[in-house]
Amino acid sequence: MAKTTNAVEILKQTTGIDPDIDPEMLKISEDFRIAQMIYDARTDIGLTQTQLAEKVGTTQSVISQLEDADYDGHSLSMLRRVAAALKSHVEVRIVPNDTEPVSFP
């Protein structure tokens, strides 16, 4: 099995549960996805946690927390600061819970 740092893939491999379709896992996987997005964006441009922290105006330990899949204290203002430091922006969507499978004609 190939090594991965993708939290969602690790979840699939270790539990056999697909967080993309399991309703209970969808709730939990949001934190995993945020952590993974921050990690991916940071590493894609070659920054260390310390370098990103300096750009954001915080500490390396805060960036480490944000990249921790178990962390659930994300604030919109901090995510905006991180995104700005990564020359990106934050998108927030509210979508209805859809328990009915989508069918196409």
Backbone torsions as a table, in degrees:
resi	resn	phi	psi	omega
1	MET	NA	130.5	-178.4
2	ALA	-72.6	143.7	176.9
3	LYS	-72.0	145.7	177.8
4	THR	-145.1	151.8	172.8
5	THR	-106.4	2.3	-179.1
6	ASN	-76.2	113.1	-174.7
7	ALA	-60.4	-37.4	-179.7
8	VAL	-66.8	-41.7	178.2
9	GLU	-65.4	-39.4	177.4
10	ILE	-62.0	-42.2	177.9
11	LEU	-59.6	-45.5	179.3
12	LYS	-61.9	-44.3	-176.4
13	GLN	-68.6	-39.0	-174.2
14	THR	-85.1	-28.2	-176.3
15	THR	-112.2	-20.2	-175.0
16	GLY	77.7	3.5	-179.7
17	ILE	-96.4	133.2	177.5
18	ASP	-93.4	107.4	-177.4
19	PRO	-66.9	-11.9	178.0
20	ASP	-74.4	-18.8	-177.5
21	ILE	-127.2	-19.0	-179.7
22	ASP	-80.1	119.9	-174.5
23	PRO	-57.4	-42.4	179.9
24	GLU	-67.6	-38.4	-179.0
25	MET	-72.9	-26.4	177.7
26	LEU	-59.1	-38.7	179.1
27	LYS	-64.2	-46.7	-178.0
28	ILE	-71.1	-37.5	-172.5
29	SER	-68.3	-17.2	177.5
30	GLU	-59.6	-43.4	178.6
31	ASP	-64.8	-40.4	177.0
32	PHE	-60.2	-45.1	-176.7
33	ARG	-65.7	-40.3	178.3
34	ILE	-63.4	-46.6	178.5
35	ALA	-58.5	-44.3	-178.5
36	GLN	-66.6	-40.2	179.5
37	MET	-61.9	-43.4	179.7
38	ILE	-64.9	-46.6	178.9
39	TYR	-58.6	-49.4	-178.1
40	ASP	-61.3	-45.8	-178.6
41	ALA	-63.4	-40.9	-179.7
42	ARG	-65.4	-48.5	-177.1
43	THR	-72.4	-29.8	178.1
44	ASP	-60.5	-32.9	179.3
45	ILE	-100.6	7.8	171.2
46	GLY	78.2	27.6	178.6
47	LEU	-96.5	145.3	169.8
48	THR	-83.4	168.7	175.6
49	GLN	-60.7	-38.7	-179.9
50	THR	-64.6	-43.0	179.2
51	GLN	-64.1	-42.3	177.8
52	LEU	-64.3	-42.3	179.4
53	ALA	-57.8	-42.2	178.7
54	GLU	-62.2	-41.4	179.6
55	LYS	-66.9	-34.6	-178.1
56	VAL	-81.2	-26.5	-176.3
57	GLY	87.4	38.4	179.7
58	THR	-139.3	-163.0	-179.0
59	THR	-107.9	162.9	177.8
60	GLN	-60.7	-35.6	-178.1
61	SER	-65.9	-31.2	176.3
62	VAL	-68.1	-42.9	177.8
63	ILE	-63.4	-40.1	177.3
64	SER	-59.8	-42.8	177.3
65	GLN	-61.4	-44.2	-178.9
66	LEU	-62.1	-30.3	-179.9
67	GLU	-89.8	2.2	179.1
68	ASP	-87.6	122.8	-176.6
69	ALA	-62.8	-20.2	179.7
70	ASP	-88.2	-6.8	-177.3
71	TYR	-78.3	130.1	-179.7
72	ASP	-126.4	24.2	-178.2
73	GLY	-105.0	28.4	-178.6
74	HIS	-63.6	131.6	173.4
75	SER	-109.2	148.3	-179.7
76	LEU	-61.9	-39.2	-179.0
77	SER	-65.2	-39.4	177.6
78	MET	-68.2	-41.4	178.4
79	LEU	-61.7	-37.0	176.6
80	ARG	-64.6	-41.8	178.8
81	ARG	-63.3	-43.5	178.3
82	VAL	-63.6	-47.0	-179.6
83	ALA	-59.8	-43.4	179.8
84	ALA	-61.6	-41.7	178.8
85	ALA	-64.6	-26.3	179.4
86	LEU	-96.1	12.8	-179.0
87	LYS	54.5	46.3	-179.2
88	SER	-137.1	-176.1	174.7
89	HIS	-139.7	164.8	-179.5
90	VAL	-99.5	137.5	172.0
91	GLU	-116.6	133.0	178.0
92	VAL	-120.4	133.7	178.1
93	ARG	-129.3	143.3	170.1
94	ILE	-114.1	119.1	-177.5
95	VAL	-124.0	145.9	-179.1
96	PRO	-67.7	147.5	172.5
97	ASN	-70.3	127.9	-177.9
98	ASP	-118.5	103.7	180.0
99	THR	-90.2	-14.5	178.4
100	GLU	-88.0	132.3	177.5
101	PRO	-64.4	143.8	178.5
102	VAL	-80.7	130.7	176.6
103	SER	-120.1	145.2	179.0
104	PHE	-112.1	141.9	-178.2
105	PRO	-62.8	NA	NA
